Amino acid sequence: MSRQFVYQDDELIEKPFNWKQMRRLLIFVKPYKSAVARVVFVMTVFGMLARLAIPLLMSFAIDKAIHPQEGSGSLSLLITIVAVMLALYGLRWWAQKYTIEQTNGIGQKVIFDLRAALFRHIQSLSFRFFDKRPAGSVLVRVTNDVNSLQDMFTNGVVNSAIDIMQLIGITIILLVMEPTLGLAVMITVPLMFLVSTALRKKIRMAWQVVRIKQSRINAHLNESIQGIRVTQAFAQEKENIGFFDRMNSSSIRSWNTASALNQLFGPIIEITSAIGTLILLLYGTYLIQSGAMTVGVLVAFITYVGSFWEPITRLGNMYSQLLISMSSAERIFEFMDETPAVPEKKDAYPIAKLRGDVRLEGVTFGYEADRPALKEVELDVKAGMSVALVGHTGSGKSTIVNLICRFYDTVEGRVLIDGTDIRDVTIDSLRSQIGIVLQDTFIFSGTIRDNIRYGRPDATDAEVEAAARSVRAHDFIADLPRGYDTEVEERGNALSVGQRQLLSFARALLADPRILVLDEATASIDTETELRIQEALATLLEGRTSFIVAHRLSTIRHADQIVVLDHGEIKEIGNHEELMKRPGHYRNLVDAQYRFLSA
Ligand SMILES: Nc1ncnc2c1ncn2[C@@H]1O[C@H](COP(=O)(O)OP(=O)(O)OP(=O)(O)O)[C@@H](O)[C@H]1O
């Protein structure tokens, strides 16, 4: 079997009940506590009391109106009792309807708040958080884990409270009505509890296996779809299908096992409750025959016992659900407790409108503790200069720009913008004045216009168009079927690499940042597009401080300053002419590129 896919995704495994977590979850219910109180009140006063009173009335009707011990039956009393019973049924129906509507509404609101809080928190987390986790696992927490709490919130909390009260109510009534018979019936409760607890645990485990398998299928599906181009290019479809089939069959098998176990549950509960009813009938008949109890009381008992098992079963199910919810809650709170790796100081202030001077002073940084990506970097860039960062792959070019944008904090040394340590200012005020154009241009679903407007949502249509014209993107946009209103699919798959790059230039230009960071695309593009991009770039860079992770000689040559990096250290700094005059890293790099181009 292929070892190529290994999934260690988040799995819904149950966790022991944890009060601390439960309390944290209940905080989300707090805003709705008066609504919850109303539901509990309505259900207790109207729903539960009606439910408990009906068998008593039945017993009363039999013993007093239908078959009294003394005298004959009374039709008018019977009619009155039936009328009261009908009214109680109506009340119960209304109370139930109200409870269902309200609990569903409250549950949805709680889930909405929880999901929103989680999303808001994730948005605030730094790059380091996302470095450690595949997008899929973050996705699962915001969707599956939150959903798995949905049942608990929509039905669980309120219904369990009602069920517990109902059980207490029935137990008290049974014991008060006929203590010995009440006790005799209760004998089956521990039995039923033991049997159902053991079986339920097995069932829970079996369903967890199903969930794990299904979550692996999801992960595989996600990867397969994202990687479909590579799969087809390497003609691996057959292997992929085979792997998927095996996962699929294994998921079905686990489903069958779980479902078979589940089906055992109903009969076992029925047998136990039948034993209870049998005891009730035998002992009840004996009590009636010996004159210690009336037929009406027996009928009431049978009805009460019938509605005794129902809340027990529901509470059992709820308990299973609760344990699964615990693991979801744990994972949700694990994310909620993540603090941004790039924290904002309490007294951080918004940085003034930037001039654009950038200084790196003795900067050392590593993504991992023992692997420095930059070592004691010194760099002084005056406002308006364009800086090309060059060096072999992994030399630390992107890391420099990551630090300037404060996606990460330095381990040693500091980054100064206009003489201010960037750790002292608010992140928002800093980043909103820095434009970033990444190599892998991200195009969001929406129109071309929306995408250009991304960094400045209040820009007018005319401004959007002017930005597109300046970076030479207007012509290709105008050629699209609906021009600026063309919907681009998610990630802009329908656009070429060059077109996407021009779009991102327009986006950056419209945001009009003082400092521009650009990770140049390495993909080879035709000469005409290359020329167009160079022209666009010249417009974009005009008057701004810019840092370009440069791959094209044309870009590098025109830069005011070229920074040559090697293994996280700056080896050379100067402009093209200066660096070409002496032998060194830069000259070797340029010679190598020329050799490559002329080969
Ligand atoms: N998110 C990350 N987590 C851990 N290590 C990283 C991360 N990003 C980069 N690195 C490591 O840091 C070092 C510098 O990487 P950086 O991305 O700055 O190189 P680069 O010069 O931009 O390379 P390239 O030209 O290939 O983009 C490399 O050794 C790389 O493996």
Ligand as a Chemical Component Dictionary entry (heavy atoms), coordinates in Angstrom:
data_LIG
# 
_chem_comp.id                   LIG 
_chem_comp.type                 NON-POLYMER 
_chem_comp.pdbx_formal_charge   0 
_chem_comp.three_letter_code    LIG 
# 
loop_
_chem_comp_atom.comp_id 
_chem_comp_atom.atom_id 
_chem_comp_atom.alt_atom_id 
_chem_comp_atom.type_symbol 
_chem_comp_atom.charge 
_chem_comp_atom.model_Cartn_x 
_chem_comp_atom.model_Cartn_y 
_chem_comp_atom.model_Cartn_z 
_chem_comp_atom.pdbx_ordinal 
LIG N1  N1  N 0 8.290  29.871 7.877  1  
LIG C1  C1  C 0 9.486  29.342 8.056  2  
LIG N2  N2  N 0 9.706  28.451 9.052  3  
LIG C2  C2  C 0 10.918 27.906 9.252  4  
LIG N3  N3  N 0 12.004 28.204 8.514  5  
LIG C3  C3  C 0 11.854 29.080 7.504  6  
LIG C4  C4  C 0 10.591 29.685 7.221  7  
LIG N4  N4  N 0 10.743 30.513 6.172  8  
LIG C5  C5  C 0 12.046 30.426 5.809  9  
LIG N5  N5  N 0 12.722 29.566 6.602  10 
LIG C6  C6  C 0 14.149 29.261 6.532  11 
LIG O1  O1  O 0 14.878 30.466 6.702  12 
LIG C7  C7  C 0 15.957 30.579 5.791  13 
LIG C8  C8  C 0 15.847 31.855 4.970  14 
LIG O2  O2  O 0 14.691 31.781 4.170  15 
LIG P1  P1  P 0 14.188 32.939 3.211  16 
LIG O3  O3  O 0 12.805 32.603 2.842  17 
LIG O4  O4  O 0 14.460 34.256 3.811  18 
LIG O5  O5  O 0 15.152 32.726 1.954  19 
LIG P2  P2  P 0 15.123 33.449 0.539  20 
LIG O6  O6  O 0 16.482 34.003 0.342  21 
LIG O7  O7  O 0 13.993 34.397 0.450  22 
LIG O8  O8  O 0 14.911 32.204 -0.411 23 
LIG P3  P3  P 0 14.135 32.075 -1.822 24 
LIG O9  O9  O 0 14.918 32.822 -2.838 25 
LIG O10 O10 O 0 14.184 30.611 -2.081 26 
LIG O11 O11 O 0 12.767 32.607 -1.618 27 
LIG C9  C9  C 0 15.913 29.291 4.959  28 
LIG O12 O12 O 0 16.868 28.413 5.490  29 
LIG C10 C10 C 0 14.533 28.743 5.164  30 
LIG O13 O13 O 0 14.558 27.330 5.151  31 
# 
loop_
_chem_comp_bond.comp_id 
_chem_comp_bond.atom_id_1 
_chem_comp_bond.atom_id_2 
_chem_comp_bond.value_order 
_chem_comp_bond.pdbx_ordinal 
LIG N1  C1  SING 1  
LIG C1  N2  SING 2  
LIG C1  C4  DOUB 3  
LIG N2  C2  DOUB 4  
LIG C2  N3  SING 5  
LIG N3  C3  DOUB 6  
LIG C3  C4  SING 7  
LIG C3  N5  SING 8  
LIG C4  N4  SING 9  
LIG N4  C5  DOUB 10 
LIG C5  N5  SING 11 
LIG N5  C6  SING 12 
LIG C6  O1  SING 13 
LIG C6  C10 SING 14 
LIG O1  C7  SING 15 
LIG C7  C8  SING 16 
LIG C7  C9  SING 17 
LIG C8  O2  SING 18 
LIG O2  P1  SING 19 
LIG P1  O3  DOUB 20 
LIG P1  O4  SING 21 
LIG P1  O5  SING 22 
LIG O5  P2  SING 23 
LIG P2  O6  DOUB 24 
LIG P2  O7  SING 25 
LIG P2  O8  SING 26 
LIG O8  P3  SING 27 
LIG P3  O9  DOUB 28 
LIG P3  O10 SING 29 
LIG P3  O11 SING 30 
LIG C9  O12 SING 31 
LIG C9  C10 SING 32 
LIG C10 O13 SING 33 
# 
